[in-house]
Structure formats: structure tokens, C-alpha cells
Amino acid sequence: MKKLLLALLAPLAISTAHADEGMWTLYNLPHAVYEQMKGYGYQLPYEKLYQADDAIMKAVVNFSGYCSGVVVSPDGLVFTNHHCGFESIRSHSTVEHDYMLNGFYAKTFADELPNKDMFVSFLVDQQDITDQVMALGIDKMARTRMSQVLDSLENEMSKSIKAQDSTLRLEIKPFYEGNRYFATTYRDFTDLRLVFAIPKSMGKFGGETDNWMWPRQTCDFSVFRIYADPKTNGPAAYSKDNVPYHPEHWARVSNEGYQDGTFSMTMGYPGSTSRYLSSFGIKERYSDNDIRAQVRGIKQQVMKRHMDASEAVRIKYDSKYAQSSNYWKNSIGMNKCIDSIGLIQQKELFEAKLKEWMDSTGLFVTQLNFDQMQRLYAKRLAARKAYMHFSETFSTDELSKRALRSHNGSTPKGKGKSQYISFPDNSETWDYDTDREILGTLLQNYRAKVTDPRYLPAFFKTIDQKFGGDCQKYVNYLYSKSKLMKKNARVYPNKKSFMKDPAVQFGLDLTEMLYGTLRAEMESVRDSIALQERLLCAAKLRMEEDLPHYSDANFTMRLSYGQVKEYKLGGNSSGYQTKAPSLVAKMKMGDSFEDYKVEPEMIDLLESAGDMPLCFLTTNDITGGNSGSPMFDGKNQLIGLAFDGNWDSLSSDIFFDSQLARCIGVDIRYVLFMMDKWGHADRLINEIKK
């Protein structure tokens, strides 16, 4: 079996590629894919992608582990999306200096703002280590043991790499559903400073009204700078003595723009896709989406009401609300797309075709069993639904987080009975009244939606017996009586008083439900499901061995290629770009639509912009994590930043529709216009043009 899997996944001389589809690793990009890129309009040698000293991948970064970005100057300026810099901008904002509302520009290097726990990573090298991993018998291990073995190998390889260069970091990740393994080496820079941000009214223009929609006019960008050790130009922890990083290579900004049909290439770090997933897995994903959308819809109503009533609360919850609402809408849209294209039925037909091939060739017939796969998914269905309700209910409020950490993940300080657990003062990130109402509302919803008593944490009995079934009264009691919510308070896990704290007991009930019931039930079939999904991927690749196959996204660097292109829906053309007059028209609707409301100066500014292009569509294949990905033309010049997809791209995590799915980018000319005309950031404009 091992030799079979390795053979079918070996690099192939591929004849043709599926047009526009694919998130390709760069170090082993098939030449057939490169040839198709040239046919679309890529003009540079193959080596300019990955191998050459000035290869464009050297300018692309992983931005803080959740987005992508691009270096655009010899002094380490980084462009990413406004929503990727959102938390940084929020964390520096106060009621007196509200950078979210008013924007920010550091007029000197000294004014650039440092950020805790933010970083950029440069890809240094990637290698296929499948033979080495498979020699350890990894494909026969349970997932827990597999994780331990991979961690051990990763540590061993990391030590070897750090012995050569202490600034490097190595990761091992599975590709092709665990049929292949790559080792990727990175260099991380942890001194990352905020340089420029436009007002939220522009950086998030359109809000939830326009999210995942076309046409778009959002100016979704922010600017950071990498700082380095002044002696080595290498990574260094934050210090006032650090200096701007001088990169090996940076991306040049295009002044040429684009037209319908212009070649477009994204490079970035797409987070997660599941395009090899079985029909049974897609049904489970559909159920997950329904639950996520329902719970987040309720949660966001509470947040929004409190945010509208207080500027201080708005600043604290802006980032949380944006993150929640993004995947709320994503979940709704994905399920609508699954229904509209009949994706589950398509998968079922493909699986029937694959079974016919297996029966005719004799390959995989003793390993891959669709009836067994169906039974395995059905076995965890009830627990999975309850788990989704659980994870969405107890993931936002501060009390639940602290209650869970009091039993999991908090290392006590001190010794013996003097050991204590404390929580840092993070009051700048949450509001007492908002937090209470969120938890009370979601507890009531959990009780209504999770009807199987096996999945109700024990504290619901307390709510019934002592609080007359009123979840909000119970939550109010927890907040008023528990030490967990007191500033600078300590709880002592080795003293009797520990379990007398009502929120500590609440946390124990949550822990027992999460680990003792929900995860235990799901993990009983997890390894078996993973094995069947891995075999499904392997069988597909073998049956289609004359076609190119990229691995699912896993937050490693990927290239996608395509063209600037509109789409047609119901016979209507979308157009491939928006221009300033369309933005002004929406701005003037701001009194009626909050998401279109901007400062009066913005209307004047954009009215003076003539027909300046704002945003554009391409056929590039992207997903979450690609936010901030540079969009290059055929000469590796920067033409925009990817920031969203259209409504018909929402199924792209599990299926890419090349006819309707589109990547939405902010035009780099729009970015520079706002930096110049609104921000008067002459020093940055000059730096970028060096």
C-alpha cells in the first residue's frame, strides 16, 4: 500500500490543468501548470517564481498566522488587508485616540507602533519528506500516536536546522489528506509595527451589507513595517534599538493596471480547504454551518446593541464582531451554494464512479469502503451537533474562557497549597454587561437547541433548581460571586475554597462535558473516518493520474493563477472592476445604510478621483488565510491585494466553481491614492517607489 501511494503521488508530466483551479505549492510546481500560466499571460521564466535570487515568493509573508501580506519596499514595508490589521488598530485605539474611527499615519519611524504577539514569516525552503515519514510507519498509527511521532521528527529536524541558522523554524505538515508530508522552513520576524491605517469607514466600507458580495468598493488595506536587529538585519525581539528590515527582495508596484483578460496570480497562505472530502463529510459540514450561523446570529445581535450604545464598548468588540459576522455569513452562503449546485449529489455520483473503477481494477477494494464511511459519520452525528453548539456558545464570553482555563491550560504559580491561578487584566478587550448578556442569551439558546439530556452540562440542573430555569439570573450570579471575574484575583486549586467558587464549578461542568462526553464520542471514530478519507483521496489521485492535483490548503504558501474576468449570472454581466463614481453613489446613501456611512471629507475626496479603479475580479482560487495576498500581473508586479470572494465562491472550501467563483481584490492604485491624497504619506509613497 505504501509503495502504491508514493507512486501515485509522484510528480507527473501532466498534459493539461483544470482552468484557473488550484492552490499550488511552489517548489514542485508542475511544468504543465507553468505552461498554462504562460498561456494566460505570465511572461517571466519559471525560476522567477521560487528558485531565483529575485523570485517573487521571497516578497510574500505569512502575516501573524492568520493572513497573508507582501513586502513592498527596501525598508520592510508590508501591505496586508485592513481586516488583517484590525486587531492591531483596535488595540492601539482609545476613546481619545480612536485609530479605528479616524485612521492612523506614523509620520516618522519613531511614531510607528509596536504590536504584541504579531509577526511575519518568510518561507525559506520546502521539501518532500514522505519517504522519511512513511518509514516510521505513520500510515498505520492512531492519530494521537501519529502526532507524537511527527512532533518528535519535527523537533529533531528543527534542531538540525537551527544548528546551521538559529533564526530558522521548521514545520512538518501533511498534504493530500496525509498521503504525503512536506517539511517547510521559515524565518520569523516578531517586531512588527503599525505604520498606516485608513478610517474603518473606508477599510471596511460596505460592512456586512457588501461582505461576500459584488460589486465592491472597499479599500481593504493596512501598512506595517518589519524591524530587525541593527547588527545582523535578522529577527529580533522588540527593542527601541531595532531598525527597519532590509529584505532580500521586495515586490514592485505596477503603474500599468490591468484589463479584462489580464493575467493574475496570487501568492499567500490559504488556511484550509476540504476539496477531497466525501459526500458524508460535506453533509456534516452543512450541519456545522447551520449551527454556526444560528448561534452567531444571536450572539451578534447582543454585541451590536451594546456597541451601538457605547463608543468604549464598540472599540472593545469591533474586532470580535467582525470575525464572528464574517464566518456567520460564510456559513450561510456556503450552504446556499451547496444546495444551488447540488454538490452533495455531485459527490455521490463521483463516489459511485470511483467504486466502479475500484471494482474494475481491483485497487483499493479491500481498504476503501463507502458503506463503512457512512456508518462512521452517522455514529458521531449527534455528538458532533452538540459539540458545534458547545464550541459556538462558550467561545466568546470572558467568564467561560476563564472557567475552562481554571481546569485546563493554566499553569499554577507557587507551591503546595499556596499554588494559585490568576488571570491577566484584559479589561480593555471585554465589557462586563455585554459579556454577561452574551453568556446568558447563549445558554438559553443552548438549552433550546440541544434537547438530548446527555449533552447538557450539569449546571443546567442548578439553573432549574435554584434559578427557576432563568439562565440570565444564573449568569448574573456567577459574575457577582466568582473570584474569576475580579481584577487581579487568585484562585487556589489545592484548597477547598477552589471548588466553592461557582464559576470554577461551572468550568468543571464544561470540562467534563467537552472532554468526558463530546470529544470522547467523536474521537471513538475519528481515526477510522480519517483513514477512509485518506484512502478516498489516494484512490481519486490514482484514478485521475493523468491530471494535475494540488493538495488541500493547510496554511502553507500557495500560488493560484487566473485572469481578470467578470462572470455572468442569469444572463447578466457582473463587470470586472468598480470605479470611484460607484463608491460616491453608495456613500451618499449613508444616512439610510449605516455600512455606507463615511466622513464628509471622503465623499469630497472620491468625487475628485474621476474614474479611478477601486476593486476588481479575477478567477484566482483563494480561501480564508489568503486575505492580504498580493495579486501580481504577468511580470510579477503588484496590481492589488486579495480581500474577499463573491457570493458564488462561498462553497470554494469544498468545491471550486470556475464559472462563477471570483476573487475580489483592492486595486493597488486605490491603495496609493488613499495613502497620498487622504494620508499625505509622502515618505511612504517615496519609499515604495525606490
Secondary structure, DSSP 8 states (H G I E B T S, - for coil): -HHHHHHHHS----S---TT---B-STT--HHHHHHHHHHT--S-GGGTTTSTT-GGGGEEEETTTEEEEE-STT-EEEE-TTTSHHHHHHT--SSS-HHHH-EE-SSGGG-EE-TT--EEEEEEEEE-HHHHHTTTGGGS-HHHHHHHHHHHHHHHHHHHHHH-TTEEEEEEEEGGGTEEEEEEEEEE--EEEEEE--HHHHTTTHHHHTT-SS------EEEEEEE-TTTSS-----TT-EE---S----B-SS---TT-EEEEEE------TT--HHHHHHHHHHHHHHHHHHHHHHHHHHHHHHH-HHHHHHHHHHHHHHHHHHHHHHHHHHHHHHHTHHHHHHHHHHHHHHHHHHH-SSTTT--HHHHHHHHHHTHHHHHHHHHHHHHSSSSHHHHHHHHTTTT---BSSGGG-BEE----GGG--HHHHHHHHHHHHHHHHHH---GGGS-THHHHHHHHHTT-HHHHHHHHHHH-GGGSTT-EE-TTSTHHHHSHHHHHHHHHHIIIIIIIHHHHHHHHHHHHHHHHHHHHHHHHHTTTS-------SS-EEEEEEB---EETTEE--SEEEHHHHHHHHTTTTT-GGG---HHHHHHHHTTTT-EEEEEE-----TT-TT-EEE-TTS-EEEEEEEE-GGGTTTTT---TTT--EEEEEHHHHHHIIIIIT--HHHHHHHT-
